[in-house]
Amino acid sequence: PLPPSNHAFQEMVPFHIGRHLAVGESVFAETFGDYLDGWKALYDRALGGEKVIAEIDVTGPRGIRKHEIRLNTVREVHGAVIGATVFSRDVTERKLTETRPPPPERVRSRARR
């Protein structure tokens, strides 16, 4: 079930499914294709106890953005898995910088006297 979440998530869900989710409603109750399947696979890994770090393309109101996603397992006091946290960071600008070729080096010529 979905607990209260951050503004970015609350903005993304209606973009994809056309409505807001109610507190406690599972995000996986909706079907929106491969996008949901990819998220479900990440959650399954985290709910299996794995610390997950992935880079994915996120389509939203600002177009397609590259995000670094981190999912961490949440356990109760005796160690049983009870959920997962998800942190998403927009790394689009960093990725664009990494793929841009470096600027050409300037060669300074000095006049000889």
ChimeraX attribute file (.defattr): number of C-alpha atoms within 10 A of each C-alpha:
attribute: neighborCount
match mode: 1-to-1
recipient: residues
	/A:1	12
	/A:2	12
	/A:3	11
	/A:4	12
	/A:5	10
	/A:6	9
	/A:7	8
	/A:8	10
	/A:9	13
	/A:10	14
	/A:11	14
	/A:12	17
	/A:13	16
	/A:14	14
	/A:15	14
	/A:16	17
	/A:17	13
	/A:18	9
	/A:19	12
	/A:20	15
	/A:21	18
	/A:22	12
	/A:23	11
	/A:24	10
	/A:25	13
	/A:26	12
	/A:27	16
	/A:28	13
	/A:29	9
	/A:30	13
	/A:31	12
	/A:32	11
	/A:33	8
	/A:34	9
	/A:35	13
	/A:36	15
	/A:37	13
	/A:38	11
	/A:39	14
	/A:40	14
	/A:41	11
	/A:42	21
	/A:43	21
	/A:44	13
	/A:45	16
	/A:46	23
	/A:47	20
	/A:48	13
	/A:49	18
	/A:50	14
	/A:51	14
	/A:52	16
	/A:53	16
	/A:54	11
	/A:55	14
	/A:56	17
	/A:57	14
	/A:58	17
	/A:59	15
	/A:60	15
	/A:61	12
	/A:62	7
	/A:63	8
	/A:64	12
	/A:65	16
	/A:66	19
	/A:67	19
	/A:68	16
	/A:69	18
	/A:70	18
	/A:71	21
	/A:72	19
	/A:73	20
	/A:74	16
	/A:75	14
	/A:76	9
	/A:77	7
	/A:78	6
	/A:79	8
	/A:80	11
	/A:81	15
	/A:82	10
	/A:83	16
	/A:84	19
	/A:85	12
	/A:86	15
	/A:87	12
	/A:88	18
	/A:89	11
	/A:90	16
	/A:91	15
	/A:92	15
	/A:93	10
	/A:94	10
	/A:95	13
	/A:96	11
	/A:97	10
	/A:98	10
	/A:99	8
	/A:100	8
	/A:101	8
	/A:102	8
	/A:103	6
	/A:104	6
	/A:105	6
	/A:106	6
	/A:107	6
	/A:108	6
	/A:109	6
	/A:110	6
	/A:111	5
	/A:112	4
	/A:113	3
